[in-house]
Amino acid sequence: MAETEQLDPKRSVLGRAFLVLDCFAGGVEMSVSRIGQRTGLPPATVHRILAALVEWGGVEHVSHGRYQLGSRIWRVGVGAPHIRVLRELAQPYLVDLHIRTAGTVYLAVRDGAETIFSDRITRVKRSTDTRRVARRAPLEQSGAGRVLLAYSDEAWKLLEAGTESAPQDKARLERLRGELATIRQDGVAISSNDGLQGRFSVACPLFGFDGVVVASIAVAFPDTRIPDPAVVAPRVIAASQAISKDLVDHGY
């Protein structure tokens, strides 16, 4: 194999498979044409890779020519030590937070300039809208994501690089920069219309070893249930502090 082929992920078989798998990050369903648009791979190549992944169990074929991640990828993913430790340590506190607030509780991690909601505890029946909210979104579009963005210079640079230089974008970034400074100062993000119209969220960072933010937690609820979301903030802050202490104690 030539050196250029080794360096170009679109020319190696394994690299192309990774490109296809990346399209499913966050649990979304994908079509062959959409995968082709994202990866730049020809439809025939995408079909061959998907067929191999389906046979292996990493991808499943669902209705209307769409695909989703298979259970084998889930088994491999949850076995990663840092993901397993994070979820195991956080979950008792997330359950308690859900019980005490009756809100939907999220555990979120950063993937580049996007938020992945890796755990979700709720009593709400899943709908098309809630499935969309609970998967993956740009960091700036949710309270949990803005918390992660507030503590990551790398994520901010990615956001700036992906933003056009139009005046309205510059103004938006300046407003967002001020909001992130407030989040760092207060240690909490309180957001309205978070993911869905009429929904509040209260989010806090989770700190690991050396004070690095490794994840965030958030509680979301309709504004008709709790008119003043600030009353929920102390519970979310307390949960984030308790989880952070456990993470540090376990060397996370």
Secondary structure as GFF3:
##gff-version 3
##sequence-region A 1 252
A	DSSP	alpha_helix	3	7	.	.	.	ID=ss1
A	DSSP	alpha_helix	13	22	.	.	.	ID=ss2
A	DSSP	beta_strand	30	31	.	.	.	ID=ss3
A	DSSP	alpha_helix	32	39	.	.	.	ID=ss4
A	DSSP	alpha_helix	43	56	.	.	.	ID=ss5
A	DSSP	beta_strand	59	62	.	.	.	ID=ss6
A	DSSP	beta_strand	66	69	.	.	.	ID=ss7
A	DSSP	alpha_helix	71	78	.	.	.	ID=ss8
A	DSSP	alpha_helix	81	101	.	.	.	ID=ss9
A	DSSP	beta_strand	104	111	.	.	.	ID=ss10
A	DSSP	beta_strand	114	121	.	.	.	ID=ss11
A	DSSP	alpha_helix	128	133	.	.	.	ID=ss12
A	DSSP	beta_strand	136	138	.	.	.	ID=ss13
A	DSSP	three_ten_helix	139	141	.	.	.	ID=ss14
A	DSSP	alpha_helix	143	150	.	.	.	ID=ss15
A	DSSP	alpha_helix	153	161	.	.	.	ID=ss16
A	DSSP	alpha_helix	167	186	.	.	.	ID=ss17
A	DSSP	beta_strand	189	191	.	.	.	ID=ss18
A	DSSP	beta_strand	199	207	.	.	.	ID=ss19
A	DSSP	three_ten_helix	209	211	.	.	.	ID=ss20
A	DSSP	beta_strand	213	222	.	.	.	ID=ss21
A	DSSP	three_ten_helix	229	231	.	.	.	ID=ss22
A	DSSP	alpha_helix	233	249	.	.	.	ID=ss23
###
